[in-house]
Structures are given as structure tokens and as C-alpha cells.
Amino acid sequence: MAVALDKDALQAFLDEVFPQVKGEFVVERVDEMYVEIRIPIEEKHLRPGGTVSGPTMFMLADVAVYAAVLSMVGKKALAVTTSCSLDFMRKPASGKDLLAKCTLLKLGRVLAVGDVLLYSVGEDKPVARSTMTYSIPPK
């Protein structure tokens, strides 16, 4: 199956359909059934104690699966999350952006399942892991 939206087209579409978070996420890589999305960490993403907040990590994982689905099926803005599991494994490195590496495990007509590993940029061990299922709107 061929990629429907390359890196630049995917970034442009995300910025278009979610103007409220334009510039919040950076599409780093798009391959067949795989994307990498980075979130530049700012003060607003931190919780007391200076670590990246859980909601920020959830948001990044969710956007990564959404982006992976769109990269394969094209501009279907109404694809929605139907299920999520998120495991926090270690504290993110201080002062580093987070990178989501998402692999689509299944891409069907109506459902897609993605697996996401979140990393502090430049670190080898993931800080969190998520599995999400998305519903794809009918044609």
C-alpha cells in the first residue's frame, strides 16, 4: 500500500484542520505504515516538578496514530480514536523534545490499530508506550 500523504502534505493538512495547535507538532518522517512526530516541549507541557505531563504524552501519541492513519488513507479529518492504552515507563529527559514513533499494526476499511513508542529526543529508551484504535469514516 502506498503512502497517500507525504511528510509535507501531512504537515500542511494537520495545520489546516487543527489551526488551534498549528506549530505544536512537527512531522519528522513518513513511511508506509509508519510516522514520526515531534513535539517541542515548552513550559506549558510541564507539570509540577518539571517533567512532561501525562496529557502532553497522550496528546502526542494520539496525534501520531492519527497522522499515521491519514498518511495512508488521505485527507479523512473525521477519523477518531475509539480505544487507547498508555503505559508510562520512565521520566522524560529534562529539556528535551518528545518524539513519537508510530507503526500501524492494522489498517482495515473501518479500523486502524497503531503502536506508539515515545522517546525523549536523543535517548535510546522509550518513556511511554501506547496502543490506539482509530475508526476510519466510510468513503
N, C-alpha and C positions, 0 to 999 in steps of 0.2 A: 504494500500500500504506500502510495506516495504522500509526501508532506503537502498539505493544502495551503498552509501559510508559513512562509519562511520567517526568519528572525525579525527582519524589518517590518514585514506585513503584520506579524503578530503583535509587535510592539505598538504599531500605529493603531491597530484595532482595539487593543486594551485601553490605550489612551483615549480613543474615540468613545467607547461605550461606558467607560468609567472615568469621566473627567474629574470626579471628586478625588481620585487618587492618582491622577496623572503625574508621572515622575516618581511615584513611590516605588515602583518595581522596574527592574531592568532585565529585559530578555537577553540572556547571555549566549544561549545556544539552543538550536532546534535541529533535531534529527528525527528520523522515523520512530514514532512511539516514545520519544524522549525529549525533554526540555530541561534547561537550567535557568532559573530565575533568581535574581539577587535583589535583596532589599538593603539599601543603605541605612544603617542603624543611626538614628538620631535620638536626642534626649526624650522625645515623645514616645519612643519604643521601649523605654526602660521602666522597670518597676523599682520600688524602694530597695536599696542595696546595690543598684547599678547593673543588674542583669537584664537581659532581654525578656520582656513579658511573654507569658503564655499566649495571650491573644495575638500578639505580633507573630509568634511562630505558627499559630493556627492559620492566620491570615496568609502567610507566605506559602504554607503547604496547600491551602485551598486554591490560591491563585495559580500555583504551579500545576495542579491537576487540571484546572480549568484551561490553562494555557496549552497544556499537552493535548487535551481533547480538541480544542479549537485548531491547533496546528495540524491535526489530522482530518477533521471534518469540515473545516472552513468557518465562515462567519455565522455562528449559531449562538448569538448572545444569550439566548434563554436556556442554555444548558445549566442545570442546577445540581448542587450537592444533595445527595439523598442519604448518604451514610458516611461517618467519619470515625476513625480511631487514631489517637495521637499519644505516643509514648515519649515522655521527656526523659532523656538518658544521662545528660550531663550539662553542667552550666556552660553557656556560650562564652567564648573568649571575650574579654573586655575590649571595647573599642574597635571591634571588627564587624564588618557587614555579615549578613547571613546569606547562604547560598542554598537553594533548593534544587536537588537533583531528582527529577521525576521520571519514572518509567511507567508507561501504560502497560498493564498486565493483560487487559482485555479491552477490546474496542468492538462492541457489538452495534446493532442497529439502534437500540434504545438505552443501553447501559454501557458505561466505561468504568474500569477499575484501575486506579493508579496507586503506585507505591512511591513515597517521597522520603528521601533522607535529607535532613537539614544539617548544614555544616557552618561553623564559623569559617570565613574565608581564610584559606591558607592552612587550616587544620586538617588532620587526617581522620579523626574520629567524629562520627556524627553526634550532634547534640540532641536530635529528636528524630523520630520515625513516624510516618503517618500512612494510613491506607484510607483512600476515599473512593466512594462510588458516585458517579455522576449520571444523571438522566439526560439523555440527548433528545431534543424535541423532534417530532416526526417531520419528514420532508414536506 
